Amino acid sequence: MDAIQAHKEEFNLPQFELLNITYDVFQQNLSTGSFSILQARFSLKRQVGFYILQTYIPSMLIVALSWVSFWVSKDAVPARITLGVTTVLTMTTQLSTSRSNSMKVSYPKALDVWYAFCMIMVFFSLLEFAVVNVLSRYEEKVKKRADCEQELNALQEHIDAAATDDIADNEEIVSIGLTISASPL
């Protein structure tokens, strides 16, 4: 008589496929008495499709969405900040949901490494915006300074030209005055 009866057709886990069930029945003598022990071994195969659909594809799309900010104008600050912060928060939520649904172990799993890589990509996308924003403001400041210097130089040239004209007019007045004073009365 079988000690375990399992209907593999009814056994359904979204992440695993049941391959085999083996069991052993034996007696174990302990200090408290003799006990019958039933030991069952379940052989499971992890279904990769579940992880591809629930984890990898969504996280890839979120990273790709964060890269959209590279094509948004550097002057569209609200749009770029919203896109960057939303993707960072979405990755954080997806990471925490995945960790709560997986086994707790003391070592990093491949999924943890994947999420860390995705989080770094999304964070660097947001960091890129900050760098571009700072450099853009610096460029504008340099351009304004160059424009002011150019206007100042043009104004100085105009003043110098006016002063030269005034000196030339004064020399004519002096030479006319000398001509008038040199004539006999």
C-alpha positions in Angstrom: 0.0 0.0 0.0 1.3 3.5 -0.9 2.0 5.7 2.1 1.6 8.8 -0.1 -1.0 9.4 -2.7 -0.5 12.6 -4.7 -2.4 13.7 -7.7 0.2 15.5 -9.8 -2.5 16.9 -12.0 -3.9 18.9 -9.0 -0.5 19.9 -7.7 0.0 23.5 -9.0 2.7 26.0 -8.1 3.2 29.1 -10.3 7.0 29.0 -9.9 7.6 25.2 -9.9 6.8 22.0 -11.8 6.5 18.8 -9.8 8.8 16.2 -11.3 8.7 13.3 -8.8 7.7 12.3 -5.3 9.7 9.6 -3.5 9.1 8.4 0.0 10.5 6.1 2.6 8.7 4.5 5.5 10.9 3.2 8.4 11.0 2.7 12.1 13.2 4.7 14.4 14.0 3.8 17.9 14.5 6.6 20.3 14.9 6.8 24.0 11.2 7.6 24.3 10.1 4.7 22.2 9.9 3.2 18.7 8.3 5.5 16.0 7.2 5.0 12.5 8.6 7.7 10.2 7.3 8.7 6.8 9.9 10.7 4.8 8.8 12.3 1.5 11.1 13.9 -1.1 9.6 16.3 -3.7 11.6 16.9 -6.8 10.7 20.3 -8.2 11.9 22.1 -11.3 11.8 25.9 -11.3 9.8 27.4 -14.1 11.9 30.2 -15.7 8.9 31.6 -17.6 7.4 32.8 -14.3 10.5 34.9 -13.5 10.8 36.2 -17.0 7.3 37.5 -17.1 7.1 38.7 -13.5 10.6 40.0 -12.9 13.0 40.4 -15.8 10.7 41.9 -18.5 9.1 44.5 -16.2 12.5 45.6 -14.8 14.0 45.8 -18.3 11.1 48.0 -19.3 11.6 50.3 -16.3 15.3 50.7 -17.1 14.4 51.5 -20.7 11.8 54.0 -19.6 14.4 55.7 -17.4 16.6 56.1 -20.6 13.8 58.1 -22.2 15.0 61.0 -20.2 18.1 61.1 -22.4 15.9 62.3 -25.3 13.9 64.8 -23.3 15.1 68.3 -23.6 17.5 69.5 -20.9 15.2 72.4 -20.3 12.2 70.2 -19.5 13.2 69.9 -15.8 9.8 68.8 -14.4 9.4 66.1 -17.0 12.9 64.7 -16.4 12.6 64.8 -12.6 9.2 63.1 -12.7 10.5 60.4 -15.0 13.6 59.8 -13.0 12.0 59.7 -9.6 9.1 57.5 -10.8 11.4 54.9 -12.3 13.6 54.8 -9.1 10.5 54.4 -6.9 9.0 51.7 -9.2 12.3 49.7 -9.1 12.3 50.0 -5.4 8.8 48.7 -5.1 9.5 45.9 -7.5 12.6 44.9 -5.6 10.8 44.9 -2.2 7.9 42.9 -3.6 10.3 40.4 -5.1 12.2 40.0 -1.9 9.1 39.5 0.2 7.9 36.7 -2.2 11.3 34.8 -2.2 13.1 32.7 0.3 15.1 34.4 3.0 18.7 33.4 2.7 22.0 34.9 4.0 23.7 35.2 0.6 22.8 37.3 -2.4 20.7 35.5 -5.0 21.0 36.1 -8.8 17.7 38.0 -8.6 19.3 40.4 -6.1 22.2 41.0 -8.4 19.8 41.6 -11.3 17.8 44.2 -9.3 20.9 45.9 -8.0 22.2 46.3 -11.6 18.8 47.6 -12.7 18.6 50.0 -9.8 22.1 51.3 -10.6 21.1 51.9 -14.2 18.0 53.8 -13.2 19.8 55.8 -10.5 22.6 56.8 -13.0 20.0 57.9 -15.4 18.7 60.3 -12.7 22.2 61.3 -11.8 22.9 62.1 -15.5 20.1 64.7 -15.4 21.6 66.4 -12.3 25.0 66.6 -14.1 23.5 67.9 -17.3 21.4 70.5 -15.3 24.5 71.8 -13.4 26.6 72.0 -16.6 23.7 73.7 -18.5 23.4 76.4 -15.8 27.2 76.9 -15.8 27.1 77.2 -19.6 24.4 79.8 -19.5 26.3 81.7 -16.9 29.4 81.7 -19.0 27.4 82.8 -22.1 25.8 85.7 -20.1 29.2 86.8 -18.9 30.6 86.7 -22.5 27.6 88.6 -23.8 28.1 91.3 -21.0 31.8 91.5 -21.8 31.0 91.9 -25.5 28.5 94.7 -24.8 30.9 96.3 -22.4 33.7 96.2 -25.1 31.3 97.7 -27.7 30.3 100.5 -25.3 34.0 101.2 -24.5 34.8 101.4 -28.2 31.9 103.8 -28.7 33.1 105.9 -25.8 36.7 105.8 -27.2 35.4 106.8 -30.6 33.4 109.7 -29.2 36.3 110.8 -27.1 38.6 110.7 -30.2 36.0 112.8 -32.1 35.8 115.3 -29.3 39.6 115.6 -29.2 39.7 116.1 -33.0 36.9 118.7 -32.7 38.8 120.5 -29.9 42.0 120.5 -32.0 40.0 122.1 -34.8 38.7 124.7 -32.4 42.2 125.4 -31.1 43.6 125.6 -34.6 40.7 128.0 -35.6 41.4 130.0 -32.5 45.1 130.2 -33.3 44.3 131.2 -36.9 41.9 134.0 -35.6 44.4 135.3 -33.1 47.3 135.3 -35.6 45.4 137.5 -38.1 46.2 141.2 -38.0 43.7 143.7 -36.7 
